[in-house]
């Protein structure tokens, strides 16, 4: 059985104040990447963050911004 862990993810992005969010992970190790909803409009937008430091695991981990992704919603998304 997989254990669910709740931890604090510190998100770092150049030019933006660091943000801390609570995340649920279905593993005993920190996720390598996090995808966070961003923006809006007619597309699904996500900011992608990569694991930078997991010294505080399982209570916390630090991630750095990598890229933004977007896609047009499919009929199943609406």
Secondary structure, DSSP 8 states (H G I E B T S, - for coil): ----EEEEEEEEETTEEEEEEEEEESSSS--SEEEEEE--TTEEEEEEEEEEE-TTTTTEEEEEEEEEEEEE--GGG-
